[in-house]
Amino acid sequence: MQDLCIRKYLNSALYIKWREISPKLLDKDLLFKKWVPSIYVINPYEFNPEIWDITKINIALTKIEIYEFMRKHQIIRNTIFKRVSEDRVSGILEYYAVAGYSLRAVEEGFY
């Protein structure tokens, strides 16, 4: 899941042109303080469709990795998904992706 966050940060760095608003925020403590709340204000469904397509692919790959982890450690999928729906898992993973995008947005001075 951490990889998903990092992938989205890098996608943002590579594919999104940020217009210059203010100097980049480079202070790591201030960056963290501003970043965490920003995760909850970005609506991932408003992303550019091409970015959202890449995001969905990364989420699908991350789910495969999670299921492989579960198989490797003999965690039974049915046991977990009786308590948590697969849609909920996808929703949680979407916000790991948003965390990566929002970190880049905060760094660029948008939040």
N, C-alpha and C positions, 0 to 999 in steps of 0.2 A: 504494500500500500504506500510505503514511503517512496518507492520507485515511481508510482503513479503521480505523486505530488511533484517529484523532481522532473519527470517527463513533461508535465504541463508547464512548469516553470521554464524549461528549455524551449518548449513549443512557443511559449509567449515571447521569449527572447528572440527566437528565430523568425516568427511569422507575423508578429503584431508590430506595426509601426506606431510608436508612442509619440504623440506630439509633445513638445517640451513645455511643461507647465512650470516646473520649478526644478532646482538642482536635485540630482539623484539623492535619495536618502541612503546613506552608507553606514550610519551609526547602528551597530547591530542591536543594541538594547532598545533604542527607539523604533527601529524597524520591527522588532518582535512585538512591542507594545501596540503598534498601529496595525500590524499584519493580522493578528488573531481576530479582532473584531471585524475586519474587512471580509473574512471568510464567510461570514453570515449575512452580508449585505449584497453580495454578488449573486445574481440570478444566472445559473449556468445555461438556462434555456434561452437567454438573450445573446449567447455567443454567436459569432459569425458562423453560418452553416458549415463552411469548410473546417473551421476549428472544432466545431461540435462533432463532425464526422470523425476527425482524428481522435477526439476525446473518447467517443463511443468505442472505437477500436481499442484504444489503450485500456478502457474499462473492461472490455471483453477479455483481453489478454491477462489482465490482473486477476479476473475471476478464475480463469484457467489455472493460474499460478496458485491461487488460494485453494482451489479444489485439489491440486496436486499436493500441496502441503498437507491438506486434510487426509488424503489417501496415504501419503508417506507416514503420517503419524497415527494412522488408523482411527481417524475421527470420522464417524459415520455421518454423511451428508443429511440423510433423512432425519437423524436426531436433531440436528441444528435447525433444519428448515421446518420442523414441526413447530418450533418456537419463533423463528424469524423467516419471513418470506424472502424468496430470491429477489423480488422487487426492492425490498428494503436494503438488501446487500448492495444492489446496483445503486440505489440512492445514496448510500453511505460513500460508495466509491466515487460517485460524481463529486461529492464535496472534498474528497482528497484531491481531485483534479482542480476544483475551484481554489483550493488552498495554494496550489502551485501558481495558478494564474494571479491570484490576489497578492501573493508575495511579490511578484513582478510588478503589479500595478502600484503597490505601496512603495516599492523601491523607486519607481519612476515618478512618484509624487502625485498620484491620482487619488490617494486616500490619506 
